[in-house]
């Protein structure tokens, strides 16, 4: 896949692991030439299943590149279900043109076989080269990550005591404070109507909100457990809305109003 990411993505001070000019099953990738600073931590796509609070090692350029391409590709697939291909490629082309002035050199981007096959199949479907799609998905993944950083800041400002105004905005009573808090950190799965209201308030697509909540859940810090008679259990997925509502043991009328929201 041939693409031209921004200059700061290339750290010349460290070897770029996983990238090679040798022949492989992965499409070619075009990277910017010239020295530049390392990747800012605030725009790195986070990997799933972070189960400890230890600081993860700095991702390599190859790893960051792969995540951006996959992030952009998966969003493209989701959008293609309800957006015309013409509109999609116009959007992706505009995002890519931000980096057209960058100097570049051709190297190899190694993707997982599953993603490599899917991207090549998509290229064939839309009559484009895998290199061209790689460039588009890389640029789109970077744009999505920048949007996520901004959205995460907005959501963080509504946590804790600041959640009270948000409760009124989404039409929930104070009795649902813990429930909404669980949604914002990804512990509780938001029903469609609530997700729509939050998307309107935060001025973000529903898909991006869902991605943020999923990442928040995946990157949560799991507390240490004291040894007891049975093995501790850690949830591997967000709690369904109806289960979370019933666990609050609220009065019947309040429980019904919340369950109706998820019906």
Backbone bond lengths (Angstrom), bond angles and torsions (degrees), N, CA, C in turn:
res aa  C-N    CA-C-N  psi(-1)  N-CA   C-N-CA  omega(-1)  CA-C   N-CA-C  phi
1 X - - - 1.449 - - 1.523 109.71 -
2 X 1.298 117.83 129.41 1.453 121.42 -178.03 1.515 108.78 -105.38
3 X 1.333 116.75 116.50 1.454 119.29 178.23 1.508 109.80 -142.65
4 X 1.325 117.20 164.57 1.454 122.19 -177.90 1.517 109.77 -125.61
5 X 1.331 119.06 88.66 1.450 121.95 177.92 1.526 111.11 -75.99
6 X 1.324 118.44 171.03 1.461 121.37 -179.38 1.522 112.09 -64.70
7 X 1.340 116.28 157.41 1.464 121.35 -175.60 1.515 113.04 -57.36
8 X 1.362 117.75 -37.38 1.461 117.50 -173.38 1.520 112.71 -69.83
9 X 1.341 117.90 -8.74 1.450 119.53 178.86 1.527 112.35 -74.67
10 X 1.316 117.84 -16.11 1.465 120.53 -176.01 1.518 110.26 -103.84
11 X 1.325 116.72 113.73 1.457 121.96 178.95 1.517 108.21 -102.16
12 X 1.344 116.25 102.58 1.459 120.42 -177.17 1.520 112.82 -74.54
13 X 1.332 117.44 -10.31 1.453 119.16 -178.43 1.514 113.23 -79.22
14 X 1.339 117.67 -13.57 1.448 121.27 -177.70 1.520 109.75 -127.62
15 X 1.333 117.39 149.81 1.465 119.25 176.60 1.515 110.03 -65.87
16 X 1.316 116.49 145.03 1.455 121.24 -179.89 1.521 107.78 -93.62
17 X 1.334 116.78 95.40 1.453 120.46 -176.48 1.516 110.67 -70.34
18 X 1.318 116.16 144.05 1.457 120.36 177.39 1.506 113.44 84.84
19 X 1.339 118.78 -3.99 1.456 121.68 179.13 1.520 109.10 -109.47
20 X 1.296 117.61 136.65 1.459 120.47 -175.73 1.511 111.02 -155.42
21 X 1.314 116.11 152.28 1.454 119.91 174.10 1.531 110.48 -87.54
22 X 1.314 116.48 -4.91 1.461 119.66 -178.83 1.518 110.65 -71.28
23 X 1.304 116.03 160.36 1.454 121.09 -179.29 1.523 109.85 -71.59
24 X 1.338 117.23 139.17 1.460 121.89 177.19 1.511 108.59 -154.54
25 X 1.349 116.29 -174.71 1.462 120.64 179.62 1.521 112.34 -82.51
26 X 1.325 118.30 -5.25 1.460 121.06 -177.30 1.510 110.70 -93.48
27 X 1.348 117.33 146.80 1.460 121.19 177.30 1.517 111.27 -66.93
28 X 1.335 116.69 160.83 1.468 121.66 178.80 1.515 111.21 -73.02
29 X 1.323 114.52 156.00 1.453 121.42 -178.78 1.519 109.34 -134.40
30 X 1.312 117.47 140.41 1.457 120.95 179.04 1.523 108.59 -107.73
31 X 1.323 116.61 124.99 1.454 122.89 -175.08 1.523 110.47 -118.57
32 X 1.331 118.29 155.65 1.457 121.32 -179.02 1.513 112.78 -72.81
33 X 1.310 115.71 143.54 1.461 120.80 177.10 1.519 109.94 -93.44
34 X 1.335 115.61 162.15 1.453 119.44 176.70 1.515 111.96 101.53
35 X 1.319 116.06 155.39 1.455 120.69 -178.99 1.516 110.49 -77.31
36 X 1.326 116.47 147.38 1.462 121.03 179.64 1.507 109.34 -162.22
37 X 1.345 118.63 163.65 1.458 121.84 -179.01 1.513 111.80 -69.93
38 X 1.353 116.03 167.55 1.456 120.92 179.97 1.516 110.91 -74.85
39 X 1.331 115.44 172.10 1.460 120.89 -175.24 1.515 111.23 -69.95
40 X 1.342 119.03 128.75 1.459 120.91 175.85 1.516 110.15 -62.59
41 X 1.324 117.71 136.59 1.459 121.13 -177.19 1.522 112.36 -63.19
42 X 1.345 117.39 -28.46 1.458 120.74 -175.78 1.513 113.68 -68.39
43 X 1.334 118.40 -17.05 1.457 119.23 -178.30 1.526 112.94 -113.54
44 X 1.328 117.56 13.82 1.454 119.53 178.30 1.517 109.90 -81.85
45 X 1.334 119.05 128.99 1.456 119.58 172.47 1.514 108.49 -65.69
46 X 1.317 117.20 134.76 1.456 120.54 -175.84 1.517 111.00 -88.76
47 X 1.324 116.29 142.40 1.458 120.22 177.27 1.518 109.30 -80.70
48 X 1.341 115.99 157.81 1.453 121.36 -175.59 1.522 111.62 -81.28
49 X 1.344 114.89 163.22 1.460 123.07 172.74 1.522 112.83 61.92
50 X 1.306 117.04 54.76 1.464 121.34 173.88 1.521 107.02 -90.82
51 X 1.325 118.62 100.78 1.452 122.39 -169.16 1.520 113.60 -97.34
52 X 1.311 120.11 -2.99 1.453 121.79 179.86 1.504 109.97 -128.39
53 X 1.326 114.97 167.12 1.458 120.47 -178.89 1.520 112.16 -93.29
54 X 1.343 117.91 2.39 1.460 120.22 179.37 1.520 110.39 -68.31
55 X 1.315 116.77 144.66 1.451 120.85 179.71 1.526 110.13 -69.69
56 X 1.326 115.26 127.63 1.465 120.25 -179.53 1.519 109.72 -75.62
57 X 1.328 117.88 151.14 1.469 120.53 178.58 1.520 110.74 -64.70
58 X 1.335 116.00 153.57 1.466 121.18 179.42 1.521 109.68 -60.81
59 X 1.346 118.24 123.36 1.467 120.02 -179.81 1.526 110.98 -63.50
60 X 1.324 115.89 148.57 1.454 120.60 176.94 1.517 109.52 -77.00
61 X 1.333 115.37 165.01 1.458 119.85 177.35 1.527 110.79 -60.27
62 X 1.338 116.29 -39.13 1.461 120.67 179.89 1.521 110.91 -61.57
63 X 1.328 116.47 -42.37 1.458 120.75 -178.97 1.529 110.89 -65.69
64 X 1.339 116.29 -44.62 1.461 120.61 178.69 1.526 111.02 -61.72
65 X 1.317 116.50 -42.07 1.460 121.12 179.95 1.523 111.07 -61.16
66 X 1.326 115.69 -45.64 1.463 119.74 179.35 1.522 111.06 -60.08
67 X 1.327 116.20 -43.40 1.469 119.33 -177.52 1.523 111.45 -65.42
68 X 1.322 117.01 -40.56 1.464 119.90 178.57 1.528 111.06 -63.06
69 X 1.331 116.26 -44.41 1.464 119.90 -178.89 1.528 110.39 -63.64
70 X 1.324 117.45 -46.08 1.469 120.84 -179.45 1.527 110.96 -66.68
71 X 1.323 116.66 -40.42 1.469 121.65 177.99 1.524 109.91 -59.20
72 X 1.330 116.12 -48.51 1.462 120.18 179.67 1.513 112.40 -65.97
73 X 1.339 117.31 -38.18 1.463 121.31 -179.50 1.521 111.35 -66.13
74 X 1.327 117.46 -46.61 1.463 120.45 -178.24 1.531 111.24 -63.32
75 X 1.321 117.00 -37.67 1.466 119.53 177.22 1.524 110.49 -67.73
76 X 1.329 116.40 -37.66 1.468 120.80 176.99 1.530 110.30 -60.01
77 X 1.319 116.84 -43.71 1.464 121.12 179.70 1.521 110.84 -62.01
78 X 1.343 116.30 -43.48 1.475 120.00 179.30 1.523 111.16 -63.37
79 X 1.315 116.54 -45.20 1.467 120.48 -178.07 1.524 112.19 -67.91
80 X 1.330 116.86 -30.34 1.466 120.05 -176.95 1.524 112.62 -65.00
81 X 1.324 116.69 -14.13 1.467 120.52 179.26 1.526 112.27 -75.02
82 X 1.355 116.49 -24.38 1.466 118.17 -177.12 1.529 113.95 -135.55
83 X 1.337 117.41 3.04 1.466 121.63 178.17 1.523 108.26 -121.34
84 X 1.316 116.84 139.11 1.461 120.44 -179.73 1.524 110.36 -64.60
85 X 1.323 116.36 149.71 1.463 120.76 -179.26 1.527 111.02 -62.80
86 X 1.340 117.29 -34.17 1.461 120.22 179.28 1.522 110.87 -62.43
87 X 1.332 116.66 -46.86 1.470 120.65 179.15 1.521 111.30 -64.82
88 X 1.341 115.86 -38.85 1.464 120.05 -179.77 1.514 111.58 -62.13
89 X 1.320 116.78 -48.24 1.461 119.65 -176.57 1.530 111.86 -72.39
90 X 1.318 117.58 -26.73 1.464 119.68 173.68 1.521 109.96 -65.12
91 X 1.347 116.12 -43.84 1.459 120.74 178.41 1.526 111.01 -63.38
92 X 1.331 116.54 -47.42 1.462 120.24 -179.43 1.524 111.56 -63.47
93 X 1.344 116.50 -38.68 1.459 120.17 179.03 1.519 111.93 -63.85
94 X 1.333 116.94 -40.63 1.469 120.74 178.13 1.520 111.31 -63.55
95 X 1.347 116.33 -38.41 1.466 119.86 179.05 1.529 110.98 -67.87
96 X 1.323 116.44 -38.40 1.463 120.23 -179.54 1.520 112.11 -68.80
97 X 1.327 117.25 -33.02 1.473 120.63 -177.49 1.526 112.26 -64.54
98 X 1.319 117.56 -15.43 1.469 120.09 175.94 1.524 111.26 -61.75
99 X 1.346 117.43 -24.95 1.462 120.90 -174.10 1.518 112.98 -112.56
100 X 1.314 118.21 9.40 1.458 119.73 -176.29 1.523 113.65 -65.72
101 X 1.307 117.25 -23.04 1.465 119.23 -180.00 1.530 112.24 -82.00
102 X 1.336 117.89 -5.40 1.462 121.19 -178.21 1.522 111.32 -75.01
103 X 1.347 116.14 140.73 1.456 119.84 171.29 1.527 107.92 -70.11
104 X 1.310 117.22 151.59 1.457 119.03 -176.33 1.513 111.55 -144.86
105 X 1.329 114.63 162.94 1.448 121.55 172.96 1.525 107.10 -142.80
106 X 1.309 117.17 154.88 1.450 120.74 -175.34 1.519 111.32 -93.32
107 X 1.321 115.78 126.31 1.462 122.04 175.68 1.529 107.20 -136.65
108 X 1.325 116.66 -174.44 1.459 121.13 -176.55 1.518 110.77 -108.83
109 X 1.327 116.35 135.10 1.454 121.23 174.17 1.522 108.07 -108.94
110 X 1.320 116.92 117.64 1.455 121.21 -178.36 1.529 109.61 -91.51
111 X 1.329 116.70 116.05 1.452 122.08 177.37 1.522 109.63 -105.88
112 X 1.332 115.80 161.72 1.453 118.84 172.44 1.529 108.23 -62.75
113 X 1.332 118.20 144.44 1.466 120.85 -176.56 1.523 113.52 -51.43
114 X 1.342 116.56 -40.62 1.462 119.81 -178.95 1.517 112.78 -60.27
115 X 1.340 116.67 -46.21 1.463 120.33 179.57 1.524 111.42 -69.92
116 X 1.335 116.82 -37.41 1.465 119.94 179.90 1.526 110.72 -61.78
117 X 1.329 116.39 -42.96 1.464 120.64 179.63 1.522 110.86 -66.13
118 X 1.322 116.31 -43.22 1.468 119.99 -178.70 1.525 111.35 -64.63
119 X 1.318 116.97 -40.89 1.464 119.83 -179.76 1.525 110.60 -68.08
120 X 1.312 116.87 -40.36 1.464 119.04 177.48 1.528 110.99 -64.73
121 X 1.324 117.26 -38.72 1.466 120.69 177.66 1.522 110.60 -64.59
122 X 1.349 115.84 -39.70 1.464 120.34 178.11 1.522 110.42 -64.95
123 X 1.326 116.34 -40.17 1.469 120.40 178.08 1.527 110.58 -60.75
124 X 1.301 116.13 -41.95 1.469 120.27 179.18 1.522 110.68 -66.26
125 X 1.331 116.66 -39.79 1.465 121.31 -179.37 1.522 111.49 -61.96
126 X 1.346 116.39 -41.49 1.464 120.47 -177.28 1.526 112.61 -97.05
127 X 1.332 117.16 8.24 1.458 122.69 177.50 1.526 111.93 57.36
128 X 1.316 114.48 48.23 1.458 121.26 176.50 1.517 108.33 -129.65
129 X 1.309 116.58 162.91 1.463 119.63 178.15 1.527 109.99 -81.92
130 X 1.320 115.81 154.82 1.461 120.03 176.96 1.522 110.53 -62.57
131 X 1.344 116.25 -33.41 1.465 120.45 178.61 1.527 110.79 -63.60
132 X 1.338 116.06 -43.76 1.466 119.86 -179.78 1.516 111.13 -64.07
133 X 1.343 117.00 -44.57 1.456 119.93 179.10 1.525 111.09 -65.03
134 X 1.339 116.93 -36.82 1.459 119.43 177.73 1.510 111.61 -59.88
135 X 1.328 116.42 -40.52 1.460 120.98 178.51 1.520 110.63 -64.56
136 X 1.324 116.38 -44.60 1.466 121.15 -178.76 1.530 111.41 -65.04
137 X 1.330 116.08 -44.30 1.466 119.32 -178.21 1.517 111.61 -69.02
138 X 1.327 117.27 -35.40 1.468 120.74 177.55 1.519 110.59 -62.16
139 X 1.325 116.73 -48.41 1.461 121.21 -179.75 1.522 110.43 -64.32
140 X 1.342 116.88 -40.33 1.467 120.44 -179.29 1.526 110.65 -67.68
141 X 1.332 117.44 -39.90 1.461 120.32 178.04 1.512 112.13 -61.36
142 X 1.336 116.60 -37.38 1.461 120.58 178.19 1.528 110.96 -66.94
143 X 1.328 116.70 -41.95 1.465 120.64 177.95 1.529 110.34 -62.11
144 X 1.325 117.03 -44.30 1.456 120.78 179.08 1.526 111.64 -61.21
145 X 1.336 115.95 -40.36 1.459 119.26 -179.77 1.521 111.50 -66.13
146 X 1.328 116.83 -38.45 1.467 120.46 176.98 1.526 110.14 -63.02
147 X 1.331 116.62 -39.69 1.459 120.82 177.94 1.527 111.04 -65.93
148 X 1.329 116.31 -36.90 1.457 120.49 178.86 1.521 111.81 -64.29
149 X 1.318 116.67 -40.33 1.463 121.05 179.18 1.527 110.11 -60.92
150 X 1.336 116.21 -44.50 1.464 121.17 178.87 1.524 111.08 -65.71
151 X 1.328 116.29 -42.62 1.468 120.91 -179.52 1.524 111.02 -66.01
152 X 1.316 116.64 -38.90 1.464 120.47 179.76 1.526 111.25 -61.34
153 X 1.330 116.57 -37.30 1.465 120.52 178.51 1.535 110.53 -66.06
154 X 1.331 116.59 -41.13 1.471 120.33 178.93 1.525 111.24 -63.45
155 X 1.326 116.48 -44.28 1.460 120.93 -178.95 1.525 110.63 -66.47
156 X 1.329 117.03 -39.98 1.466 121.05 179.74 1.522 112.05 -61.14
157 X 1.327 116.11 -32.48 1.468 120.24 179.70 1.520 112.84 -70.14
158 X 1.327 117.09 -10.28 1.474 120.58 -178.65 1.524 112.33 -107.48
159 X 1.318 117.09 9.32 1.455 119.86 -179.67 1.529 111.20 -90.62
160 X 1.326 115.61 162.16 1.455 119.89 -179.32 1.515 111.90 72.59
161 X 1.335 116.02 -139.17 1.467 120.71 -179.19 1.522 111.86 -65.15
162 X 1.331 116.73 -23.49 1.467 121.01 -178.51 1.523 112.75 -72.07
163 X 1.340 116.84 -1.47 1.460 119.18 -178.19 1.529 111.93 -78.71
164 X 1.323 117.60 -16.34 1.473 120.45 -176.79 1.519 113.11 -60.11
165 X 1.334 119.47 -48.01 1.471 118.61 177.27 1.528 112.19 -62.04
166 X 1.331 116.49 -33.71 1.456 120.50 -179.41 1.525 110.84 -67.01
167 X 1.330 117.17 -35.40 1.465 120.92 177.64 1.521 110.83 -57.19
168 X 1.328 116.09 -44.73 1.460 120.07 -179.90 1.527 111.36 -66.93
169 X 1.317 116.01 -36.56 1.463 120.34 -178.31 1.524 112.31 -66.19
170 X 1.332 117.03 -34.61 1.462 119.86 -179.28 1.526 111.86 -93.25
171 X 1.331 117.01 1.38 1.457 120.64 176.04 1.511 115.20 81.13
172 X 1.328 118.09 28.70 1.452 121.93 177.82 1.518 110.81 -112.36
173 X 1.332 116.42 150.93 1.454 121.09 177.63 1.508 111.65 -81.98
174 X 1.321 116.70 170.31 1.464 121.37 -178.92 1.527 112.26 -62.24
175 X 1.332 117.00 -23.15 1.459 120.98 179.91 1.536 111.94 -66.59
176 X 1.321 116.71 -15.18 1.473 120.76 -178.53 1.526 112.24 -100.11
177 X 1.348 117.32 14.25 1.467 120.81 -176.45 1.527 112.06 -59.28
178 X 1.329 116.67 -47.67 1.468 119.16 -178.46 1.524 111.12 -66.42
179 X 1.330 115.85 -31.84 1.467 120.51 179.54 1.528 110.57 -67.38
180 X 1.330 116.55 -46.27 1.454 120.49 179.53 1.532 110.92 -67.58
181 X 1.313 116.70 -36.29 1.466 120.14 176.34 1.521 110.35 -60.33
182 X 1.345 115.41 -40.31 1.454 119.64 177.77 1.517 112.62 -63.66
183 X 1.335 116.67 -34.87 1.459 121.18 177.61 1.523 110.25 -65.99
184 X 1.329 117.08 -44.60 1.469 120.95 -175.82 1.525 113.36 -65.78
185 X 1.320 117.36 -25.62 1.463 119.79 179.13 1.526 111.43 -101.01
186 X 1.333 116.19 4.44 1.453 120.34 175.53 1.508 116.07 84.83
187 X 1.347 117.99 4.82 1.461 120.31 -178.83 1.525 112.12 -78.91
188 X 1.334 116.89 -26.48 1.460 121.78 -179.79 1.518 108.91 -119.13
189 X 1.312 116.77 134.10 1.466 121.76 -179.05 1.522 109.85 -78.69
190 X 1.324 116.90 119.35 1.462 121.33 -177.04 1.521 111.33 -74.58
191 X 1.338 118.04 134.46 1.471 119.97 175.03 1.528 110.33 -70.18
192 X 1.302 117.49 160.63 1.460 122.95 -174.85 1.528 113.04 -55.03
193 X 1.347 120.08 -48.03 1.474 119.88 -179.72 1.532 112.98 -59.70
194 X 1.331 116.69 -40.55 1.459 120.49 179.51 1.521 110.70 -68.36
195 X 1.333 116.02 -39.14 1.461 120.21 179.09 1.527 110.35 -62.22
196 X 1.315 117.23 -39.61 1.463 121.53 178.31 1.517 110.98 -63.10
197 X 1.318 117.00 -42.93 1.473 120.72 179.72 1.529 110.83 -64.95
198 X 1.314 116.60 -42.72 1.467 120.34 179.25 1.532 110.77 -65.44
199 X 1.332 116.53 -39.42 1.457 120.41 179.34 1.524 110.66 -62.71
200 X 1.335 116.58 -37.84 1.464 120.63 178.66 1.526 111.06 -68.38
201 X 1.321 116.65 -40.93 1.470 121.50 -178.56 1.523 111.30 -67.98
202 X 1.328 116.48 -44.00 1.470 120.89 -178.09 1.525 112.71 -86.75
203 X 1.329 116.11 -1.73 1.474 122.00 178.77 1.528 110.52 53.60
204 X 1.316 114.97 54.59 1.463 121.30 -178.81 1.523 109.29 -142.89
205 X 1.329 118.13 151.08 1.469 120.76 176.59 1.529 110.77 -62.37
206 X 1.315 116.36 148.68 1.461 120.61 179.01 1.530 111.02 -59.30
207 X 1.335 116.17 -38.01 1.459 120.28 -178.31 1.528 111.47 -62.76
208 X 1.344 115.87 -37.20 1.462 119.86 -179.67 1.531 110.38 -70.84
209 X 1.331 116.67 -37.60 1.463 120.40 176.35 1.527 110.25 -62.81
210 X 1.318 115.95 -44.48 1.461 120.24 179.36 1.524 110.83 -60.71
211 X 1.325 116.41 -40.81 1.464 120.87 177.83 1.527 110.68 -62.59
212 X 1.326 116.53 -43.36 1.464 120.50 179.52 1.524 111.19 -62.33
213 X 1.334 117.19 -45.41 1.460 120.58 -179.70 1.530 110.93 -64.33
214 X 1.329 116.35 -39.13 1.466 120.21 178.91 1.519 111.08 -64.10
215 X 1.334 116.41 -42.78 1.471 120.02 179.44 1.524 110.98 -67.08
216 X 1.321 116.56 -37.45 1.460 119.52 178.79 1.522 110.04 -61.66
217 X 1.328 115.81 -40.67 1.472 119.71 178.61 1.521 110.70 -67.48
218 X 1.326 117.01 -45.04 1.461 121.07 -177.54 1.521 112.62 -65.32
219 X 1.344 116.97 -29.76 1.462 121.08 -176.71 1.523 113.00 -101.31
220 X 1.325 116.69 14.93 1.459 120.02 179.51 1.522 110.61 -66.34
221 X 1.311 116.15 154.84 1.464 121.22 176.91 1.518 107.88 -91.26
222 X 1.306 116.86 121.61 1.461 121.57 -179.87 1.521 108.84 -89.37
223 X 1.338 117.90 122.47 1.471 120.29 -177.68 1.525 111.87 -68.10
224 X 1.329 114.94 156.43 1.456 120.23 177.24 1.531 108.90 -73.75
225 X 1.325 116.55 146.86 1.461 121.73 -179.15 1.517 109.89 -110.31
226 X 1.320 115.45 140.00 1.455 120.63 174.74 1.522 108.51 -81.92
227 X 1.331 116.56 137.23 1.459 120.87 -177.78 1.525 110.65 -59.83
228 X 1.344 116.90 129.84 1.460 122.44 177.63 1.522 108.37 -134.23
229 X 1.312 115.65 -165.37 1.452 119.50 -176.91 1.525 113.30 -73.12
230 X 1.334 117.18 -21.31 1.460 119.56 -179.15 1.520 110.50 -127.68
231 X 1.311 115.03 159.72 1.458 120.90 -178.72 1.539 109.76 -72.61
232 X 1.336 118.25 132.11 1.472 120.25 178.71 1.526 111.08 -65.49
233 X 1.314 116.42 150.23 1.457 121.77 -179.47 1.522 110.13 -113.30
234 X 1.311 116.02 135.49 1.461 122.22 178.39 1.524 108.12 -121.46
235 X 1.314 116.07 125.52 1.462 120.42 -178.46 1.523 110.41 -66.31
236 X 1.330 116.41 135.58 1.448 121.41 179.81 1.528 111.92 -99.67
237 X 1.312 117.65 0.66 1.465 121.35 178.14 1.512 109.69 -149.71
238 X 1.317 116.54 161.41 1.463 121.24 -179.24 1.528 110.40 -64.82
239 X 1.319 115.66 149.25 1.460 121.50 179.89 1.525 110.38 -73.42
240 X 1.327 118.80 130.39 1.465 120.44 176.97 1.523 111.10 -58.45
241 X 1.331 116.29 149.21 1.464 122.19 -176.10 1.533 111.82 -56.20
242 X 1.330 117.86 -47.53 1.464 120.14 -175.83 1.527 111.99 -65.43
243 X 1.330 116.55 -36.40 1.464 120.15 178.10 1.528 110.61 -66.06
244 X 1.335 116.10 -42.25 1.467 120.37 179.87 1.523 110.85 -65.83
245 X 1.330 116.91 -38.65 1.471 120.84 179.68 1.527 110.34 -64.19
246 X 1.308 117.09 -48.45 1.472 121.04 -177.42 1.524 111.96 -65.51
247 X 1.332 116.88 -28.33 1.467 119.76 -179.11 1.524 112.25 -70.06
248 X 1.341 117.94 -16.36 1.466 121.68 -179.30 1.523 112.40 -78.08
249 X 1.342 117.06 -18.65 1.466 121.44 -178.93 1.529 112.45 54.10
250 X 1.320 116.17 46.40 1.453 121.99 179.38 1.527 110.34 -79.78
251 X 1.338 117.41 166.60 1.462 120.17 174.31 1.528 110.65 -56.47
252 X 1.314 116.34 156.35 1.465 121.52 -173.39 1.522 113.19 -56.72
253 X 1.345 117.13 -42.16 1.463 119.62 -176.65 1.535 111.61 -67.51
254 X 1.335 116.40 -39.64 1.463 119.95 178.91 1.538 111.02 -69.54
255 X 1.319 115.90 -39.76 1.471 119.85 177.47 1.518 110.50 -61.90
256 X 1.331 116.97 -42.84 1.461 120.65 -179.06 1.522 111.81 -63.60
257 X 1.342 117.09 -42.18 1.463 120.37 -178.79 1.533 111.41 -63.76
258 X 1.337 116.15 -36.06 1.460 120.09 179.10 1.525 111.37 -74.30
259 X 1.329 116.27 -38.90 1.464 118.90 179.13 1.515 111.40 -68.93
260 X 1.335 116.70 -32.26 1.467 120.03 177.48 1.517 110.99 -64.74
261 X 1.331 116.25 -29.44 1.454 120.91 179.74 1.528 110.24 -66.19
262 X 1.308 116.19 -30.77 1.458 120.00 -179.00 1.510 114.28 -98.13
263 X 1.330 116.10 3.21 1.471 119.59 -178.51 1.518 111.47 -75.19
